[in-house]
Amino acid sequence: MSVEAWTYLFITITFSVYLYIGWRSRVRESSGFYVAGQGVPAIANGAATAADWMSAASFISMAGLISFMGYDGSIYLMGWTGGYVLLALLLAPYLRKFGKYTVPDFVGDRYYSDTARIVAVIAAIFVSLTYVAGQMRGVGIVFSRFLQVPIEVGVGIGMVIVAFFAVLGGMKGITWTQVAQYSVLIIAFLIPSVAISFTLTGNPVPQLAFTTSDILTRLNEIQIDLGFKEYTAPFMGKGMLDVFCITLALMVGTAGLPHVIVRFYTVKDVRAARYSAGWALLFIALLYTTAPALAAFARFNLIDSLHGASVVSSVPSEDGTYTHYRLAKTDSSGKDLDLRWTDQWQKTKLLQFEDKNGDGQIAMSADAETSEITTLDRDIIVLSTPEVANLAPWVIALVAAGGLAAALSTAAGLLLVISSSMAHDIYFRLINPKADEARRVLVGRIMVLAGIGVAGYFGVNPPGFVGEVVAFAFGLAAASFFPVILLGIFDKRANREGAIAGMLVGLGFTAYYIIANRFFGQPAWCFGISAQGIGTVGMVMNLVVTLVVSRLTPAPPQEVQDMVAELRIPAHPGKAYVMDERTE
């Protein structure tokens, strides 16, 4: 069977499973729609959390970023992993103890302010839409390459699938679908990694092969020969301050992501929340300890396959926008390499060549002026690696299914955050507090559909590659949510005036800097910190403003201060704190 046939088979099977789970998990009550009835087992919630958190950025883009950036790419590995540990140990148990549906719910009640709630809703929607744009782009890339359909069509298919199980089942449907999606994505990531590790090093354990074999030494030598920096050389592409800021923004941004935090509300109690956090960390580690090895293997194979490849033929594309090159190459043992994979990726325009000197060969170079690989998108590294390594067609198709699972699982969680922010935190808590269960769930489903429409637009017209777009979302989360959640738990004196001012300053500054830098050409004027790292500055500004304003304005009511104290050292284990009569 061909790669396309295997891809259709795997996608049909996995999508059928997702749709079946969504149908079986359909709900009518708001608690099932928003927090899965708070009855999800810890191990299942751990798998769902891992799938929710390991998005297309983790599966598709992270290894590609590390492969391109080398040592500096470890910022994504350290930031995202460290952030989850920070969330699981520092914040999650207390948020679960608070007993609310959403992060804006926590902010609104902890800071006794509907204005604070509205600002938190705006931040949640802003963060979630930015994040979901990256997921939809990942869906479009997979469909474009493996099913030969336009990216717009691929995004549309993904929107329909997510809409089905998110609208019908809400958080309950999303949770159990994410358990299945985690199984698909981790198998799809590990199988090619193990196969390539064994082929290149003779060791089937990628983590051990990466640290004990000579693969990095060989890769460094090749990089130097082609004029690139050593793969393991630090701080060659980014300054040390920028590396620090990006890492910290990703870390505290993870701890402020509303779609990850809400997962801790779906278990029955604080003890289950802690256990599910531990399971999630284990499930996440399986992929995150493998990614650096796969990145190095992919870089080695790409250079080995493409550098010096002979041009068999070249013809203009059908739309006349690029030249399609047919390539061939023989390895050191005299065996012909199969480079047909380059044909399909050229059609997506994510991989392009140009024989600039007319010598009939394609050369890689660190100099963009002389390099004849003119486009090599970071987002194709993981997806193309099984093809580059000439693995079996079913493995190549499995990776495509894994990429879709990673993107769709996170997209569903993000869309529910958008839905709950509008339907629960705005409609029910502020507009119509007497709304019955049916009306609340209906409004939630309408909001899911609206969010999917916006997400689809940004999937077709993304502001960057997957990992970059997601990094922007983490920066926005770091600048808006992390300080007010942290102070809301650990500082009795933090009040509504401080929280509102802090969120507005942090979110406003960070959003302005990212938009101005990415869309209007503004230079990185803040100490050379890039748009991906500016969330750290926004977070510090938020923290300082919240602390200062809180000290200059009246203290919170005594009952709020008592609640904060008991939240950390509960006098009545198992008690959920109710701040007004509308809270369930």
Residue pairs with C-beta under 8 A, 6 or more apart in sequence:
1 9
1 393
1 394
2 393
3 146
3 387
3 393
3 396
3 397
4 146
4 147
4 148
5 393
6 393
6 394
6 396
6 397
6 398
7 146
7 147
7 396
7 397
7 400
7 401
8 147
9 397
10 394
10 397
10 398
10 400
10 401
11 147
11 400
11 401
11 404
14 180
14 181
14 184
14 401
14 404
14 405
15 161
17 180
18 161
18 165
18 177
18 180
18 181
18 408
19 161
19 164
19 165
21 165
21 169
21 173
21 176
21 177
21 180
22 164
22 165
22 166
22 168
22 169
22 173
22 177
23 165
23 168
23 169
24 176
25 165
25 168
25 169
25 172
25 173
25 175
25 176
25 177
26 168
26 169
26 173
27 33
27 37
27 168
27 169
27 170
27 172
27 173
27 441
28 437
28 438
28 441
29 37
29 437
29 441
30 424
30 428
30 437
30 440
30 441
30 444
31 37
31 38
31 584
32 170
32 171
32 172
33 170
33 171
33 172
33 440
33 441
33 444
34 101
34 102
34 170
34 171
34 262
34 416
34 420
34 424
34 444
35 101
35 171
35 262
35 265
35 266
36 170
36 171
36 172
36 174
36 175
36 266
37 172
38 265
38 266
38 267
38 268
39 266
39 267
39 268
40 48
40 175
40 266
40 267
40 276
41 267
41 272
42 267
42 272
42 275
42 276
42 279
43 275
43 276
43 279
44 175
44 176
44 179
45 175
45 263
45 266
45 267
45 272
45 276
45 279
45 280
46 275
46 276
46 277
46 278
46 279
46 280
46 282
46 283
47 178
47 179
47 182
47 183
47 279
47 280
47 283
48 174
48 175
48 176
48 178
48 179
48 182
48 263
48 266
49 260
49 263
49 276
49 277
49 279
49 280
49 283
50 182
50 280
50 283
50 284
51 178
51 179
51 181
51 182
51 185
51 405
51 406
51 409
51 410
52 178
52 259
52 260
52 263
52 409
52 410
52 413
53 80
53 84
53 254
53 257
53 260
53 280
53 284
53 410
54 182
54 185
54 284
54 287
54 406
54 410
55 131
55 134
55 135
55 138
55 406
55 407
55 409
55 410
55 411
55 470
56 134
56 135
56 137
56 138
56 139
56 403
56 406
56 407
56 410
56 466
56 470
57 76
57 134
57 138
57 466
57 467
57 469
57 470
57 471
58 80
58 287
58 288
58 291
58 406
59 138
59 185
59 188
59 189
59 287
59 382
59 402
59 403
59 405
59 406
59 407
60 138
60 141
60 142
60 379
60 382
60 383
60 403
60 406
60 407
60 466
61 134
61 138
61 378
61 379
61 382
61 465
61 466
61 467
61 470
62 73
62 76
62 77
62 80
62 291
62 467
63 291
63 292
63 294
63 295
63 298
63 381
63 382
64 295
64 298
64 377
64 378
64 379
64 380
64 381
64 382
64 467
65 73
65 76
65 295
65 378
65 467
66 73
66 74
66 76
66 77
66 291
66 292
66 295
66 296
67 73
67 295
67 296
67 298
67 299
67 302
67 378
67 381
68 299
68 378
68 381
69 237
70 229
70 230
70 231
70 232
70 233
70 236
70 237
71 231
71 232
71 233
71 234
71 235
71 236
72 234
72 235
72 236
72 237
72 238
72 243
73 295
74 292
75 238
75 243
75 246
75 247
75 250
76 250
76 467
76 471
77 288
77 291
77 292
78 247
78 250
78 251
79 246
79 247
79 248
79 249
79 250
79 251
79 253
79 254
79 474
80 250
80 251
80 254
80 288
80 474
81 284
81 285
81 288
82 247
82 251
82 254
83 250
83 251
83 252
83 253
83 254
83 255
83 474
84 254
84 260
84 280
84 281
84 284
85 281
86 251
86 252
86 254
86 255
87 254
87 255
87 257
87 260
87 261
87 277
88 274
88 277
88 278
88 280
88 281
89 277
90 255
90 486
91 255
91 261
91 485
91 486
91 489
92 261
92 264
92 273
92 274
92 277
93 264
93 270
93 273
93 274
94 489
94 567
94 568
95 103
95 106
95 261
95 264
95 265
95 485
95 489
96 264
96 265
96 267
96 269
96 270
96 273
97 270
97 567
97 570
97 576
97 577
98 106
98 109
98 110
98 567
98 576
98 577
99 265
99 576
99 577
99 578
100 106
100 109
100 265
100 583
101 262
101 265
101 420
101 424
102 124
102 258
102 262
102 265
102 417
102 420
102 421
102 424
102 425
103 120
103 124
103 258
103 261
103 262
103 481
103 485
104 117
104 120
104 121
104 124
104 258
104 421
104 425
105 117
105 424
105 425
105 429
105 583
106 485
106 488
107 116
107 117
107 119
107 120
107 481
107 484
107 485
107 488
107 499
108 114
108 116
108 117
108 120
108 425
108 429
109 577
109 579
109 580
109 583
110 488
110 560
110 563
110 564
110 579
111 484
111 488
111 494
111 495
111 496
111 499
111 500
111 556
112 496
112 556
112 557
112 560
112 579
113 496
113 499
113 500
114 429
114 430
115 496
115 500
116 484
116 496
116 499
116 500
116 503
117 425
117 429
117 430
118 426
118 430
119 500
119 503
119 504
120 425
120 480
120 481
120 484
120 503
121 421
121 422
121 425
121 426
122 507
123 476
123 477
123 480
123 481
123 503
123 507
124 258
124 417
124 418
124 421
124 481
125 417
125 418
125 421
125 422
126 476
126 480
126 507
126 511
127 257
127 258
127 473
127 476
127 477
127 480
127 481
128 258
128 259
128 414
128 415
128 417
128 418
128 421
128 451
128 473
129 414
129 418
129 451
129 454
129 455
129 458
130 469
130 472
130 473
130 476
131 257
131 259
131 410
131 414
131 469
131 470
131 473
132 410
132 411
132 414
132 415
132 451
132 455
132 458
133 455
133 458
133 459
133 462
133 463
133 469
134 462
134 466
134 467
134 468
134 469
134 470
134 473
135 407
135 408
135 410
135 411
135 414
135 455
135 459
135 466
136 155
136 158
136 159
136 407
136 411
136 455
136 456
136 458
136 459
136 460
136 462
137 155
137 379
137 458
137 459
137 462
137 465
137 466
137 469
138 379
138 403
138 404
138 406
138 407
138 466
139 154
139 155
139 157
139 158
139 404
139 407
139 408
139 411
139 459
140 151
140 152
140 154
140 155
140 158
140 459
140 460
141 151
141 154
141 348
141 350
141 379
141 380
141 383
141 403
141 466
142 154
142 383
142 400
142 403
142 404
142 407
143 149
143 151
143 153
143 154
143 155
143 157
143 158
143 404
144 150
144 151
144 154
144 348
145 344
145 345
145 348
145 350
145 380
145 383
145 400
146 383
146 396
146 397
146 400
147 154
148 344
148 347
149 157
151 348
151 459
151 460
152 460
155 456
155 459
155 460
156 456
158 404
158 407
158 408
158 411
158 459
159 452
159 453
159 455
159 456
159 459
161 408
162 408
162 411
162 412
162 415
162 452
163 448
163 449
163 452
165 173
165 174
165 177
165 412
166 173
166 174
166 412
166 415
166 416
166 419
166 448
166 452
167 445
167 448
167 449
169 176
169 177
170 416
170 441
170 444
170 445
171 262
171 266
171 416
174 409
174 412
174 413
174 416
175 263
175 266
177 409
177 412
178 409
178 412
178 413
180 405
181 405
181 406
181 408
181 409
182 283
182 405
182 409
184 401
184 402
184 405
185 287
185 402
185 403
185 405
185 406
185 409
186 283
186 286
186 287
186 402
187 398
187 402
188 398
188 399
188 401
188 402
188 403
188 405
189 287
189 290
189 294
189 382
189 399
189 402
190 286
190 287
190 290
191 395
191 398
192 294
192 385
192 386
192 389
192 391
192 395
192 398
192 399
193 206
193 290
193 293
193 294
193 297
194 204
194 205
194 206
195 386
195 389
195 391
195 395
196 206
196 294
196 297
196 298
196 301
196 385
196 386
196 389
196 391
197 203
197 204
197 205
197 206
197 209
197 210
197 293
197 297
198 204
198 209
199 389
200 209
200 213
200 215
200 297
200 300
200 301
201 209
201 213
201 215
202 213
203 209
203 212
203 213
206 290
206 293
206 294
206 297
207 289
207 290
207 293
209 215
209 293
210 216
210 292
210 293
210 296
215 296
215 297
215 300
216 231
216 232
216 296
218 300
219 231
219 296
219 299
219 300
220 230
220 231
220 232
222 300
222 303
222 304
223 229
223 230
223 231
223 303
224 230
226 303
226 307
226 364
226 365
226 366
227 365
227 366
227 367
228 366
229 236
229 237
229 366
230 236
231 296
231 299
235 243
238 246
238 530
239 528
241 527
241 528
241 529
242 528
242 529
242 530
242 533
243 533
244 533
244 536
245 529
245 530
245 533
245 534
245 535
245 536
245 537
246 471
246 530
246 532
246 533
246 536
248 478
248 533
248 536
248 539
249 471
249 474
249 475
249 478
249 532
249 533
249 534
249 535
249 536
249 539
250 471
250 474
250 478
252 478
252 482
252 535
252 536
252 539
253 473
253 474
253 475
253 476
253 477
253 478
253 482
253 535
254 260
254 474
254 477
255 482
255 485
256 477
256 478
256 480
256 481
256 482
256 485
257 473
257 474
257 477
257 481
258 417
258 421
258 477
258 481
259 410
259 413
259 414
259 416
259 417
260 413
261 485
262 413
262 416
262 417
262 420
263 276
263 413
264 273
264 276
264 277
267 273
267 276
269 574
294 382
294 385
295 381
297 385
297 389
298 381
298 382
298 385
298 388
301 385
301 388
301 389
302 376
302 381
302 388
303 364
304 331
305 329
305 337
305 339
305 388
306 327
306 329
306 339
306 342
306 362
306 364
306 373
307 362
307 363
307 364
308 329
308 361
308 362
308 363
309 327
309 328
309 329
309 339
309 361
309 362
310 327
310 328
310 329
310 360
310 361
310 362
311 325
311 326
311 327
311 355
311 360
311 361
311 362
312 326
312 327
312 328
313 325
313 326
314 323
314 324
314 325
314 326
314 355
315 323
315 324
316 322
316 323
316 324
317 323
317 324
317 346
317 347
321 349
322 346
322 349
322 352
323 353
323 354
324 343
324 346
324 347
325 342
325 346
325 353
325 355
325 362
326 343
327 339
327 342
327 353
327 362
328 336
328 337
328 339
329 336
329 337
329 339
330 336
330 337
331 337
337 390
338 390
341 384
341 387
341 388
342 351
342 353
345 351
345 380
345 384
346 352
346 353
348 380
349 375
350 375
350 376
350 377
350 379
350 380
351 373
351 375
351 376
351 377
351 380
351 384
352 373
352 374
352 375
353 362
353 372
353 373
353 374
354 372
354 374
355 361
355 362
355 372
356 370
356 372
357 372
362 372
362 373
363 370
363 371
363 372
364 371
364 372
364 373
365 371
365 372
377 465
378 465
378 467
379 465
379 466
379 467
382 399
382 403
383 399
383 400
383 403
385 399
386 395
386 396
386 399
387 396
411 455
414 451
414 455
415 448
415 451
415 452
415 455
416 448
418 447
418 448
418 450
418 451
419 444
419 445
419 447
419 448
419 451
420 444
422 443
422 447
423 440
423 443
423 444
423 446
423 447
424 440
424 444
427 435
427 440
427 443
428 435
428 440
428 443
428 582
429 582
432 439
433 582
435 443
462 469
463 469
463 472
463 518
463 519
464 472
464 518
468 532
471 532
472 514
472 518
472 531
472 532
474 535
475 510
475 514
475 531
475 532
475 533
475 534
475 535
475 536
475 538
476 507
476 510
476 511
476 514
476 535
476 538
477 535
478 510
478 535
478 536
478 538
478 539
479 506
479 507
479 509
479 510
479 535
479 537
479 538
479 539
479 541
479 542
480 503
480 506
480 507
480 510
480 538
480 542
481 503
482 539
482 542
483 502
483 506
483 539
483 542
483 543
483 546
484 494
484 499
484 502
484 503
484 542
484 546
486 543
487 494
487 498
487 499
487 543
487 546
487 547
487 550
488 494
488 499
488 564
489 564
489 567
489 568
490 568
491 547
491 550
491 564
492 556
492 560
492 561
492 564
492 565
493 550
493 551
493 555
493 556
493 561
494 546
494 547
494 550
494 556
495 549
495 550
495 553
495 554
495 555
495 556
496 556
497 549
497 550
497 553
498 545
498 546
498 547
498 548
498 549
498 550
498 551
498 553
499 546
499 550
501 545
501 546
501 549
502 541
502 542
502 543
502 545
502 546
502 549
503 542
505 538
505 541
505 542
505 545
506 538
506 539
506 541
506 542
506 545
507 538
507 542
509 534
509 537
509 538
509 541
510 534
510 535
510 537
510 538
513 522
513 526
513 531
513 534
513 537
513 538
514 531
514 534
516 522
517 523
517 524
517 530
517 531
517 534
518 531
524 530
524 531
526 534
526 537
529 536
529 537
555 561
560 579
563 577
563 579
566 572
566 575
566 577
567 577
